[in-house]
Amino acid sequence: MPYTAEDPRHWSPDELRARIPGWGVDSDPADRPSYPKQRFAPGETGAHWELPEQQPERTPRERSIEHARLTPVFGTVAPLHGLSGAIRRFAYARFSEGRAAHWLLLILGDRVDVLESSVKSLASGHPDELLTETGVLSEKRRHGITSRLGRHRVDVKHQWIDPLLVVGPWLLAGWGVIALARRIFRSR
C-alpha cells in the first residue's frame, strides 16, 4: 500500500525488508559490492597512493572557481577555441557554478560554437547538409506526422517553431550574402 495522507504509516527496517525484496541491501557496509573500493587497503587493491598522480596540464583548462585545482585526470579531447572558448573561459573564471550567469554563458558558448562550426564548414567548401542532418527527409518515410498526432507528446507544443529555429538562421545568412553580393555588384 502506498503512503497516503490518510495513512502516513512508517514501517520499521525489518518490515520493509520483509515487504520489499532487496530493501536495505546496502545499509551494512559488509553487504555493499563496492565496499572494498571505499576504503584504503593497498594490500587488497594494489593502490600505492592516496591520490593519483596529477595529469600534466599542457594547455590551461577551465575549472570552477570553487575548486583549487583540477581533478587528477581530466579530458583533453575538445580544447576550447575561438569566441566560444573565450565565452566559456569567462564563465568559469568569473562566475560560481551556483550562479545562473555561469550556466547561461556556457549555453551561449555552445550556441556560438555551433555558429563557428557552421561558418568553418562553409569556408572549407564542404558545407553542412541541412536537409539530411536535421532529419527532415525522414519525416515522410518514417511516418513523422502521424507519430506526433494523438500521442500526448510534449514536443507537439513547440513543433510549429522548430522549422523557424533550424532553417531561419540559414535563410537569414543566405539573404545577407545575397544582399552583400548585390551591393558589391552595384558598386562596380
Secondary structure, DSSP 8 states (H G I E B T S, - for coil): ----SS------HHHHHHHSTTTTTTSSGGG-TTGGGGS--HHHH----SS------SS-----TT-SS--SS---SS---HHHHHHHHHHHHHS-TTSHHHHHHHHHHHHHHHHHHHHHHHHTT----HHHHHTTTHHHHTTTTTTTTTS--GGGGGTTTHHHHHHHHHHHHHHHHHHHHHHHHHH-
